Each structure stands twice: as structure tokens, then as C-alpha cells.
């Protein structure tokens, strides 16, 4: 029964499913080719080398610059994949059947609307999550190319644009689109509303977590201040007596400071790299909880809609 329902769901949404799967496969193929060339040609050493480029780097510069731009673009686009996949697969899922009236026919033949809802939602969520997870893994590999020697399991490099957050973010946007479609019942309005609500929700999760992290920030010293740690909040200047002040506060304490050649250590606060997996997991759980909430709301709406 579930297999039959899955095939039906695929037929109804085959254009969107094929589009996302095709985009995923193309992204994987291009990224694998770029990563293989950069590593096998030795150009990865040119990306982080200090001093003047070697003769080998100069020989590879033309192809290498193009490969680097492709890799950089792929990493940037990975951050938008949750919104794209979630909207394309989630927005028409329920809204299309309500719009065309096929849902009413199915409800008249089937004993349970909730079962009908789950039979359509689960396969699409699986496709969305797997495709997005694939993109997240590819983005992780691309990040590793540009950050050789970095333990990405303990680094905030390219945070939010790699790994599991791509998958959970896509599932969240798809869930929002499904819920909106259950309420609106029209494809185009659903797409527009889900785009707005999905984007705002993803940003809200990041902002709420950032506010929480502000209260958890610790002083970052030396090399920890750059690259791998997550900078949170505004930095401070450390006075000889140990006080930490902002530039404005320093100007009030000593208005002539900018007229004299005196420098104070600059102190930054943030989250150490060792907490990356913890913070990533926390945001992923928030995505999953919100997804379940939206899916539950969609199920309630479908269960209470009038047949007409």
C-alpha cells in the first residue's frame, strides 16, 4: 500500500523530484571533478601557499583559477539549496491536489485523510533530506580543499553552508511549504508565502542561536581568534589595569588616545572550535522540532478541511 502511494506521489510530483535529483547529481559530478583535479594536480598547495607562487602554480594558474571559482560558487550555492529544494518539492505537494480537486476524490475513496497526508509527505521529505544531505557532504569536501589541515569536525569554517544543517534546513523549508499549502490550497500563493516564511524561519533559528551563544561566549586568545572559532559580539580593548572597553568607551576615558601612538591588545569573544558539533547539533534539532510542528499543523488542517 505504501509502495503504491509512493509511486503515485512520484508521478504527481515527478517534474519537481527529477529537477532536484538532476541538480543534485550535476552538483556532485562537477564538484567531484573539481576536487579531484585540484588535489591530483597539486593545485591545493597553491591555494594556501605563502610567499610568491611556485613555477608549478604559475603553470596551473589559468585552469586553477577557474576550478577555484567553480568550487567557491558551489559552496556559496549550498547555503541556498535548502530553500530551493524545500520550496520546489514541498510547495506543490498538498496545494496542487487541493487546487486541482484530486484530494477530494482521494478523500472520498480513502478511509483516512491523515494516512493520505503521510503517504504524500514522507516520500518527499526523504527525497528532500537525502538530496540536501548529499549537497551538504559535497560542500564539506569543498571546504576541506580550501582549508587543508583543518579538522572540520572542530571548526566553524563555512558554518551553515555544509554538513547536516543543509539537510535539516531543507526538511524545515519543505515542512513549512507543505503546511502553507495545506492552508492556502493554491500553488503560486503557497510558493510565495512559503518562500517568505521559510527564509525568515531559517534566519530566525540562526539569530536565536546567536543570541544564546552571546551569553556563552568566552575570551578567544592568540590563533583561536581567527578562522576556526566562531566570533560572537563586539570585540574589546584591554587596558593595562585589565578592564575591557569598546572604542567609544576608550574615547570617553581618554579623549586624547587617538592623538598618541598607544595601542592596546584587542580581545575578541566567541565560541571555541571544539564546540562546533554541539552547536551544529543544537541547530539541527531546532530544525527538526520546527519541522515536526509545521507538519503536524498541516495534518490538522488537512483533517479539518471541508471536502468541497
C-alpha positions as CSV (number, residue, x, y, z in Angstrom):
1,X,0.0,0.0,0.0
2,X,2.8,2.4,1.0
3,X,4.8,1.5,-2.1
4,X,1.8,2.2,-4.4
5,X,1.2,5.5,-2.6
6,X,4.9,6.4,-3.1
7,X,4.7,5.7,-6.8
8,X,1.6,7.8,-7.1
9,X,3.3,10.7,-5.2
10,X,6.2,10.4,-7.5
11,X,4.0,10.6,-10.6
12,X,2.2,13.6,-9.4
13,X,5.4,15.4,-8.4
14,X,7.8,13.8,-11.0
15,X,8.9,17.1,-12.5
16,X,10.0,18.6,-9.2
17,X,11.6,15.4,-8.0
18,X,13.5,15.0,-11.2
19,X,14.6,18.6,-11.2
20,X,16.1,18.4,-7.7
21,X,17.7,15.0,-8.3
22,X,19.2,16.2,-11.5
23,X,20.5,19.4,-9.8
24,X,22.0,17.2,-7.0
25,X,23.7,14.8,-9.4
26,X,25.1,17.6,-11.5
27,X,26.4,19.3,-8.4
28,X,28.1,16.1,-7.2
29,X,29.7,15.3,-10.6
30,X,31.1,18.9,-11.1
31,X,32.3,19.1,-7.5
32,X,34.0,15.7,-7.6
33,X,35.8,16.6,-10.9
34,X,36.9,19.9,-9.4
35,X,38.1,18.4,-6.1
36,X,39.9,15.6,-7.9
37,X,41.7,17.9,-10.3
38,X,42.7,20.3,-7.5
39,X,44.1,17.5,-5.4
40,X,45.7,15.4,-8.1
41,X,47.3,18.3,-9.9
42,X,48.8,19.6,-6.7
43,X,47.0,22.9,-7.0
44,X,45.7,22.6,-3.5
45,X,49.1,23.6,-2.2
46,X,48.9,26.8,-4.3
47,X,45.6,27.8,-2.6
48,X,47.2,28.2,0.8
49,X,50.9,28.7,-0.1
50,X,52.7,31.7,1.5
51,X,55.1,33.9,-0.5
52,X,55.5,34.1,-4.2
53,X,53.8,31.3,-6.3
54,X,56.0,28.4,-7.5
55,X,56.6,27.7,-11.1
56,X,54.2,24.7,-10.9
57,X,51.5,27.0,-9.5
58,X,52.0,29.5,-12.3
59,X,51.6,26.8,-14.9
60,X,48.3,25.7,-13.3
61,X,47.1,29.2,-12.6
62,X,44.7,29.6,-15.6
63,X,42.8,26.3,-15.0
64,X,43.3,26.5,-11.2
65,X,41.6,29.9,-11.0
66,X,38.6,28.6,-12.9
67,X,38.4,25.5,-10.8
68,X,38.6,27.6,-7.6
69,X,35.8,29.9,-8.8
70,X,33.6,26.9,-9.5
71,X,34.4,25.4,-6.1
72,X,33.7,28.7,-4.3
73,X,30.4,29.2,-6.2
74,X,29.3,25.6,-5.3
75,X,30.0,26.3,-1.6
76,X,28.0,29.5,-1.7
77,X,25.1,27.9,-3.5
78,X,25.0,25.1,-1.0
79,X,23.6,27.5,1.5
80,X,20.6,28.3,-0.8
81,X,19.9,24.6,-1.6
82,X,17.6,24.1,1.5
83,X,15.4,26.9,0.3
84,X,15.4,25.8,-3.3
85,X,14.8,22.1,-2.6
86,X,12.3,22.7,0.2
87,X,10.2,25.1,-1.8
88,X,10.3,23.1,-5.1
89,X,9.3,19.8,-3.5
90,X,7.1,21.0,-0.6
91,X,5.1,23.9,-2.1
92,X,3.1,21.9,-4.7
93,X,2.8,18.7,-2.7
94,X,-0.5,19.3,-1.0
95,X,-1.5,22.6,-2.6
96,X,-1.6,21.1,-6.1
97,X,-4.0,18.3,-5.2
98,X,-6.2,20.7,-3.3
99,X,-6.1,23.2,-6.2
100,X,-7.0,20.5,-8.9
101,X,-9.5,18.7,-6.7
102,X,-7.8,15.3,-6.7
103,X,-7.5,15.5,-2.9
104,X,-11.3,15.5,-2.6
105,X,-11.5,12.4,-4.8
106,X,-8.9,10.6,-2.8
107,X,-10.6,11.5,0.5
108,X,-13.9,10.2,-0.8
109,X,-12.2,6.8,-1.6
110,X,-9.9,6.5,1.3
111,X,-10.8,5.9,4.9
112,X,-8.2,8.4,6.4
113,X,-7.1,11.8,5.4
114,X,-4.1,11.6,7.8
115,X,-2.9,8.5,6.0
116,X,-3.3,10.2,2.7
117,X,-1.3,13.1,4.1
118,X,1.5,10.9,5.4
119,X,1.7,8.9,2.2
120,X,2.5,12.0,0.3
121,X,4.6,13.8,2.8
122,X,7.0,11.1,3.9
123,X,8.5,10.2,0.4
124,X,9.0,13.8,-0.4
125,X,10.7,14.5,2.9
126,X,13.0,11.5,2.3
127,X,14.0,12.8,-1.2
128,X,14.5,16.3,0.1
129,X,16.6,15.3,3.0
130,X,18.8,12.8,1.1
131,X,19.4,15.3,-1.8
132,X,20.2,18.1,0.7
133,X,22.5,15.8,2.8
134,X,24.4,14.9,-0.4
135,X,24.9,18.6,-1.1
136,X,26.0,19.1,2.5
137,X,28.6,16.3,2.2
138,X,29.9,17.7,-1.1
139,X,30.1,21.2,0.4
140,X,32.1,19.7,3.3
141,X,34.6,18.2,0.9
142,X,34.9,21.5,-1.0
143,X,35.5,23.3,2.3
144,X,38.2,20.8,3.1
145,X,40.0,21.6,-0.1
146,X,40.3,25.3,0.8
147,X,41.1,24.6,4.4
148,X,43.8,21.9,4.3
149,X,44.9,20.6,7.6
150,X,41.8,21.8,9.3
151,X,39.7,19.4,11.4
152,X,36.3,20.4,10.1
153,X,34.7,18.5,12.9
154,X,36.2,21.1,15.2
155,X,35.9,24.2,13.1
156,X,33.3,26.9,12.3
157,X,34.7,27.4,8.8
158,X,31.8,27.8,6.3
159,X,29.3,27.3,9.1
160,X,25.7,26.8,8.0
161,X,26.8,26.0,4.4
162,X,28.0,22.4,4.9
163,X,27.1,19.2,6.6
164,X,23.9,18.1,8.3
165,X,22.4,21.7,8.6
166,X,21.8,21.7,4.8
167,X,19.6,18.5,5.2
168,X,17.7,19.6,8.2
169,X,17.2,23.1,6.8
170,X,15.8,21.7,3.6
171,X,13.4,19.5,5.6
172,X,12.3,22.5,7.6
173,X,11.6,24.6,4.5
174,X,9.7,21.7,2.9
175,X,7.6,21.2,6.0
176,X,6.8,24.9,6.0
177,X,5.8,24.8,2.4
178,X,3.6,21.7,3.0
179,X,1.9,23.3,5.9
180,X,1.3,26.5,4.0
181,X,-0.1,24.5,1.0
182,X,-2.5,22.7,3.3
183,X,-3.9,26.1,4.4
184,X,-3.8,28.0,1.2
185,X,-4.6,25.3,-1.3
186,X,-3.2,27.2,-4.3
187,X,0.2,26.6,-5.8
188,X,1.5,30.1,-6.6
189,X,0.4,31.8,-3.4
190,X,1.8,28.8,-1.5
191,X,5.2,29.2,-3.2
192,X,5.4,32.9,-2.4
193,X,4.3,32.6,1.2
194,X,6.5,29.6,1.9
195,X,9.5,31.4,0.4
196,X,8.9,34.3,2.8
197,X,8.1,32.2,5.8
198,X,10.8,29.6,5.1
199,X,13.6,32.2,4.7
200,X,12.5,34.1,7.8
201,X,12.4,30.9,9.8
202,X,15.9,29.8,8.8
203,X,17.2,33.2,9.7
204,X,15.3,33.2,13.0
205,X,16.9,29.9,14.0
206,X,20.3,31.4,13.3
207,X,19.6,34.6,15.2
208,X,18.1,32.9,18.2
209,X,21.1,30.6,18.4
210,X,23.4,33.6,18.1
211,X,21.7,35.3,21.0
212,X,22.2,32.2,23.1
213,X,25.8,31.9,22.0
214,X,26.4,35.6,23.0
215,X,25.7,34.5,26.6
216,X,28.0,31.5,26.2
217,X,30.9,33.3,24.6
218,X,34.4,33.1,26.1
219,X,37.6,35.1,25.5
220,X,39.5,34.0,22.5
221,X,43.2,34.2,22.6
222,X,46.0,34.0,20.0
223,X,45.4,31.9,17.0
224,X,42.0,30.9,18.3
225,X,40.6,34.3,17.4
226,X,40.7,33.7,13.7
227,X,39.2,31.2,11.2
228,X,38.2,28.2,13.1
229,X,36.4,29.7,16.1
230,X,33.0,31.5,15.9
231,X,33.3,35.2,16.7
232,X,30.3,36.4,18.7
233,X,29.6,40.0,19.7
234,X,31.8,43.0,19.6
235,X,35.5,42.9,20.5
236,X,37.1,44.9,23.3
237,X,40.3,46.7,24.0
238,X,42.2,45.5,27.1
239,X,43.6,48.3,29.3
240,X,46.7,47.9,31.4
241,X,44.5,47.5,34.5
242,X,42.7,44.6,32.9
243,X,39.5,46.4,32.0
244,X,37.9,45.6,28.7
245,X,36.3,48.5,26.9
246,X,35.0,49.4,23.5
247,X,36.5,52.1,21.2
248,X,33.7,54.5,22.3
249,X,34.3,53.8,26.0
250,X,38.1,54.3,25.5
251,X,37.4,57.7,23.8
252,X,35.4,58.7,26.9
253,X,38.1,57.5,29.3
254,X,40.9,59.1,27.4
255,X,39.8,61.6,24.7
256,X,43.5,62.1,23.6
257,X,44.1,58.5,23.0
258,X,43.8,58.8,19.2
259,X,46.3,61.6,19.1
260,X,49.0,59.4,20.7
261,X,50.7,56.3,19.5
262,X,49.4,53.9,22.1
263,X,47.9,50.5,21.2
264,X,46.0,48.1,23.4
265,X,45.5,44.4,22.9
266,X,42.3,43.7,21.0
267,X,40.2,40.9,22.7
268,X,37.5,39.0,20.9
269,X,34.8,36.8,22.3
270,X,33.2,33.8,20.8
271,X,32.7,30.0,20.8
272,X,35.8,27.7,20.7
273,X,36.1,25.4,17.7
274,X,35.8,22.4,19.9
275,X,32.1,23.1,20.3
276,X,31.3,23.0,16.6
277,X,29.5,19.7,16.6
278,X,27.5,20.6,19.7
279,X,26.3,23.9,18.2
280,X,25.6,22.2,14.8
281,X,23.6,19.5,16.5
282,X,21.6,22.1,18.5
283,X,20.5,24.0,15.4
284,X,19.8,20.7,13.6
285,X,17.5,19.7,16.5
286,X,15.7,23.0,16.3
287,X,15.1,22.5,12.6
288,X,13.7,19.0,13.2
289,X,11.4,20.2,16.1
290,X,10.1,23.0,14.0
291,X,9.6,20.7,11.0
292,X,7.5,18.3,13.1
293,X,5.5,21.3,14.3
294,X,4.7,22.5,10.8
295,X,4.0,19.0,9.6
296,X,1.6,18.4,12.5
297,X,-0.1,21.7,11.8
298,X,-0.5,20.7,8.1
299,X,-2.0,17.3,9.2
300,X,-4.5,19.1,11.4
301,X,-5.6,21.4,8.7
302,X,-6.0,18.6,6.1
303,X,-8.1,16.6,8.6
304,X,-10.4,19.6,9.2
305,X,-10.8,20.9,5.6
306,X,-14.2,20.8,4.1
307,X,-14.5,18.2,1.3
308,X,-15.7,21.0,-1.1
